Amino acid sequence: METTSRKTLRWQLATVLEVRDEAPKVRTFRLGLDGPATHLPGQYYVLRLTAEDGYTAQRSYSVASAPHGRPEIELTVERLDDGEVSEFLHDVVVPGDVLEVRGPVGGWFAWDGAGPALLVGGGSGQVPLAAMLRHARALGRPELVRMVLSVRTPRGLYYGDELRGPEVHPVFTKVAPEGSRRPAGRLRLDDVAPLVRGGETAFVCGSPAFADAAAALLTEAGLPPAAIRIEQFGPTGA
């Protein structure tokens, strides 16, 4: 499914409406667009910065918000050391500033809400999966989604209480919350196998190492490789 069109490839000005913290070194930027947002969960926007001397830098960021028809989107950005774009967004950008964006882009990792989905994310991979969860809930079909999130500590969960509920299964790799039945540790087969229903599409998002490991677990749990879609976050997210 490819949903990128010529219209989405043009640059437009986006006004920063709100900036809020989600987790340590992670912020969400709510941007006002010049027309209704038309993205599907899993798509991304390209954000471009231009210096006074004409130097430009651009990075791609997944949309965190669900489709809603309003002229705005939310992008969640982790501040990376020596990341020229993410550092600028965190250290300089405030509400009222104007940024250049282009999108939505991408179709392979997009979910249209028509069928069941198993979402497996690690770290910043929470962002596009949160858009899918929000979309399912907005449709009144939360049962379509089952989500596994791998984070180091409870503070690593984005979006506050939104990433809670019967659809969401957090896994803590370094420090588990007090009273947790599952001890801290890496994602395991018994974390994902009980969530496999058959017939769903799996969306895996995280670092290359996490994505490879999660895809291997899903295959071991019985999902055919053709049903697994992977989006990797690397240094280019800086």
Secondary structure per residue as TSV (DSSP state, phi and psi in degrees):
chain	resnum	aa	ss	phi	psi
A	1	M	-	360.0	114.6
A	2	E	-	-114.8	119.1
A	3	T	-	-113.9	2.7
A	4	T	-	-73.4	131.5
A	5	S	-	-125.8	171.9
A	6	R	T	-59.5	-35.2
A	7	K	G	-62.7	-38.0
A	8	T	G	-73.4	-13.5
A	9	L	G	-89.6	-1.7
A	10	R	S	-86.6	147.2
A	11	W	-	-79.7	142.4
A	12	Q	E	-136.7	158.8
A	13	L	E	-87.4	135.4
A	14	A	E	-126.0	128.7
A	15	T	E	-90.8	131.9
A	16	V	E	-74.0	115.4
A	17	L	E	-94.2	-30.1
A	18	E	E	-159.7	145.4
A	19	V	E	-129.3	128.6
A	20	R	E	-142.3	149.0
A	21	D	E	-79.5	140.5
A	22	E	E	-113.1	-36.1
A	23	A	E	-162.2	170.6
A	24	P	T	-53.8	124.3
A	25	K	T	66.7	21.7
A	26	V	E	-131.6	127.4
A	27	R	E	-133.5	149.5
A	28	T	E	-105.9	135.5
A	29	F	E	-114.7	116.6
A	30	R	E	-91.4	121.2
A	31	L	E	-115.1	134.3
A	32	G	E	-89.3	128.9
A	33	L	-	-102.1	175.6
A	34	D	S	-91.3	5.9
A	35	G	S	-165.6	170.1
A	36	P	-	-58.3	140.9
A	37	A	-	-69.3	136.2
A	38	T	-	-123.0	18.3
A	39	H	-	-76.2	161.1
A	40	L	-	-104.4	150.9
A	41	P	T	-57.4	131.6
A	42	G	T	106.2	-16.8
A	43	Q	-	-80.1	170.7
A	44	Y	E	-138.3	165.1
A	45	Y	E	-116.4	148.4
A	46	V	E	-95.5	131.3
A	47	L	E	-113.4	131.9
A	48	R	E	-121.2	133.8
A	49	L	E	-110.5	139.0
A	50	T	E	-126.0	122.9
A	51	A	-	-81.4	168.1
A	52	E	T	-62.5	-28.2
A	53	D	T	-86.8	5.2
A	54	G	S	95.5	-8.5
A	55	Y	-	-65.2	136.4
A	56	T	E	-123.2	150.5
A	57	A	E	-140.3	139.2
A	58	Q	E	-140.0	149.0
A	59	R	E	-140.8	156.7
A	60	S	E	-102.3	134.9
A	61	Y	E	-133.4	130.7
A	62	S	E	-65.4	147.7
A	63	V	B	-79.0	129.7
A	64	A	-	-90.3	-24.2
A	65	S	S	-84.7	152.7
A	66	A	-	-77.9	158.3
A	67	P	-	-60.8	132.8
A	68	H	-	-145.2	-4.2
A	69	G	S	82.3	-5.1
A	70	R	S	-85.9	158.1
A	71	P	S	-82.1	58.2
A	72	E	E	-159.5	156.3
A	73	I	E	-138.1	165.5
A	74	E	E	-122.5	131.4
A	75	L	E	-117.9	130.2
A	76	T	E	-106.9	127.7
A	77	V	E	-127.7	128.4
A	78	E	E	-87.6	134.4
A	79	R	-	-79.7	115.3
A	80	L	-	-104.3	137.8
A	81	D	T	-60.2	132.6
A	82	D	T	64.3	18.3
A	83	G	-	-89.6	105.6
A	84	E	H	-62.9	-32.9
A	85	V	H	-82.8	-48.5
A	86	S	H	-65.6	-36.0
A	87	E	H	-65.0	-41.4
A	88	F	H	-63.4	-44.7
A	89	L	H	-60.8	-42.8
A	90	H	H	-75.0	-39.0
A	91	D	H	-92.9	-21.6
A	92	V	T	-119.4	-42.7
A	93	V	-	-70.6	134.3
A	94	V	-	-135.4	163.0
A	95	P	T	-53.9	137.6
A	96	G	T	102.4	-20.5
A	97	D	-	-69.3	157.9
A	98	V	E	-118.5	130.4
A	99	L	E	-120.5	161.0
A	100	E	E	-100.0	131.0
A	101	V	E	-136.2	159.7
A	102	R	E	-142.6	131.3
A	103	G	E	157.3	-172.7
A	104	P	E	-77.0	153.8
A	105	V	E	-126.8	147.1
A	106	G	-	101.3	148.5
A	107	G	S	-139.8	-26.7
A	108	W	T	-62.0	-40.6
A	109	F	T	-97.7	13.4
A	110	A	-	-89.3	143.2
A	111	W	-	-118.9	126.3
A	112	D	-	-92.6	0.2
A	113	G	S	79.8	10.0
A	114	A	S	-88.4	-19.8
A	115	G	S	-142.3	170.9
A	116	P	-	-66.5	149.5
A	117	A	E	-138.9	139.3
A	118	L	E	-110.8	119.1
A	119	L	E	-108.4	125.9
A	120	V	E	-128.8	114.6
A	121	G	E	-133.1	152.6
A	122	G	E	-134.8	135.1
A	123	G	G	58.2	-126.7
A	124	S	G	-66.0	-12.1
A	125	G	G	-64.5	-7.9
A	126	Q	H	-65.2	-26.4
A	127	V	H	-63.1	-59.9
A	128	P	H	-66.7	-28.1
A	129	L	H	-70.7	-33.7
A	130	A	H	-63.1	-37.3
A	131	A	H	-62.2	-38.1
A	132	M	H	-67.4	-43.5
A	133	L	H	-62.6	-45.0
A	134	R	H	-61.3	-38.5
A	135	H	H	-65.3	-44.9
A	136	A	H	-60.8	-42.4
A	137	R	H	-67.7	-38.7
A	138	A	H	-64.6	-31.9
A	139	L	T	-76.2	-9.2
A	140	G	T	74.9	22.4
A	141	R	-	-127.0	54.0
A	142	P	G	-62.8	-21.3
A	143	E	G	-68.7	-13.7
A	144	L	G	-67.8	-22.7
A	145	V	E	-114.5	136.4
A	146	R	E	-127.5	132.5
A	147	M	E	-128.1	134.9
A	148	V	E	-119.4	125.1
A	149	L	E	-119.8	127.1
A	150	S	E	-106.8	115.0
A	151	V	E	-136.2	158.6
A	152	R	S	-69.7	-46.3
A	153	T	S	-139.3	167.8
A	154	P	G	-56.8	-29.1
A	155	R	G	-68.4	-16.5
A	156	G	G	-81.3	-4.8
A	157	L	-	-78.9	127.6
A	158	Y	-	-82.8	164.1
A	159	Y	S	67.1	25.7
A	160	G	G	56.8	-133.1
A	161	D	G	-77.2	-5.5
A	162	E	G	-62.7	-36.0
A	163	L	G	-89.2	49.5
A	164	R	-	-135.8	168.7
A	165	G	S	118.1	173.5
A	166	P	T	-65.3	-18.0
A	167	E	T	-81.3	-17.7
A	168	V	E	-111.4	132.0
A	169	H	E	-127.1	94.5
A	170	P	E	-78.0	143.8
A	171	V	E	-123.3	126.0
A	172	F	E	-106.5	123.0
A	173	T	S	-89.6	-24.5
A	174	K	S	-113.4	-50.7
A	175	V	-	-135.0	118.6
A	176	A	-	-90.8	150.9
A	177	P	-	-65.1	154.7
A	178	E	T	-59.8	132.6
A	179	G	T	88.3	-0.5
A	180	S	-	-66.7	137.5
A	181	R	S	-74.7	-26.3
A	182	R	S	-99.3	124.0
A	183	P	-	-69.3	158.3
A	184	A	S	-62.1	141.5
A	185	G	-	166.4	167.8
A	186	R	-	-65.6	161.0
A	187	L	-	-57.5	134.8
A	188	R	-	-124.7	168.8
A	189	L	H	-59.5	-39.8
A	190	D	H	-74.0	-4.9
A	191	D	H	-82.0	-31.2
A	192	V	H	-107.1	-32.5
A	193	A	G	-57.7	-41.9
A	194	P	G	-65.8	-14.9
A	195	L	G	-93.3	-7.5
A	196	V	-	-79.8	121.3
A	197	R	-	-103.0	-25.4
A	198	G	S	97.5	128.6
A	199	G	S	90.1	-2.4
A	200	E	-	-90.5	165.1
A	201	T	E	-102.2	133.1
A	202	A	E	-98.0	134.2
A	203	F	E	-116.2	117.0
A	204	V	E	-113.9	128.5
A	205	C	E	-141.7	129.4
A	206	G	E	168.2	-161.6
A	207	S	-	-65.2	160.4
A	208	P	H	-54.8	-42.8
A	209	A	H	-65.5	-43.3
A	210	F	H	-64.3	-45.4
A	211	A	H	-60.9	-42.0
A	212	D	H	-63.7	-44.3
A	213	A	H	-66.4	-42.1
A	214	A	H	-66.4	-41.4
A	215	A	H	-62.1	-38.6
A	216	A	H	-64.1	-39.8
A	217	L	H	-65.3	-40.7
A	218	L	H	-64.5	-40.3
A	219	T	H	-63.8	-42.5
A	220	E	H	-64.0	-30.1
A	221	A	T	-78.9	-6.2
A	222	G	T	114.0	-1.3
A	223	L	-	-77.4	133.7
A	224	P	-	-68.8	144.0
A	225	P	G	-54.0	-32.5
A	226	A	G	-66.8	-17.1
A	227	A	G	-93.1	3.4
A	228	I	E	-111.0	121.9
A	229	R	E	-112.6	136.0
A	230	I	E	-123.6	135.1
A	231	E	E	-126.6	119.8
A	232	Q	E	-103.6	138.6
A	233	F	-	-105.7	126.9
A	234	G	-	-129.3	-163.3
A	235	P	G	-59.9	-21.3
A	236	T	G	-68.2	-8.8
A	237	G	G	-78.2	6.7
A	238	A	-	-71.0	360.0
